[in-house]
Amino acid sequence: MSAQTNPKEDDNLLKPLVDRIERLEEEKADLAAAIREVYAEAKSLGFDPKVIRELIKIRKMDSHDLDEKEALLHLYKQAMGMG
C-alpha cells in the first residue's frame, strides 16, 4: 500500500492486477499442457523430444552465439578425445 492512497483505493488498484495475473497463469498452464501434447505426438511419430527441445533452443539463438557454442563444443570434444 502506498502512503498517498487509502486502503480502499489500493484494493481497487490491486484486485484487477491480481485477477489479470491469475488469468495469465491459467493461460500459461493451458499452453504448457498443449506443448506437452505436441511433444507426446512427436514422440509417438518416432521423434526424440529431447532433440526437438534442443532444436528449438538452437533456433532461438542468434547466429554468433550459436557459432561460438558449436566452436566450444568442438574444442571440448577434441580435448576429451571425442573427435
N, C-alpha and C positions, 0 to 999 in steps of 0.2 A: 504494500500500500504506500502511496506517495503521501508526503506531508501536506500537499496542497489540496487533496480531494478528501471527501468524506468516505467512509466505508461503503455506503450505498452506491456512490458513483463508481468506486473501484469495482464493485460487484458487477455493475452494468458494463464495465470495460472487460473484466476478466472472464465472465461467463462465455461470451461469444468466442473469445480466443481459445478457451478450453474446449468448447464444442467443436471448433474447427480442427484443433489438434486431434481430438478423439476421432473425428470423421476421417481425417487423413491417415491416422493409424489403422483404421479399419480398411481403408483402400490399400494401404501398404501390405497388410496381411493378405488381402484378396489377390494382389499382384504377385506376392511371394508364392501363394498356392498355385496360381496359374503358371508361373515359371517352373515350379517343381513338376507340374503336369507335363510341360513341354520336355523337360529333361527325361522324365519317365518314358514319354513317347519316343524320344530319340534313342533311349536305351533299348526299348522294345524293337526298334528298327535295326539294332546292331551297332549303334554308335556308342562311343565311350563318353559319358557325361563329363568326366574329369578333363578329357581332351577338349571338349566343346567349351567348357569354362575357361580353359587356357586360351583357346582361340578368341573368345570374347574379350578376355583381358588384353591380349595382344592387339586386337583391333582398336581398342580404346587408347593405346599408347601412341605417342607421336613417333614419327619415323626415326628421329635422332635417338630418343630413349630406347627404342626397340633395337636399333643398331648397336648401341652401347651395351645393352643387356646381352645380346647374342654374342658380341665380341668377348665379353667377360665370361660367359658360359663356355665358349670355345676354349678360352685360355685356361679356365679352371679344369675343364675336362682333360686338356693336354697335361696339366700338372698332375692329374690323378692317373695318368696313363690310360685314359679312356678314348683316345683318338684325337 
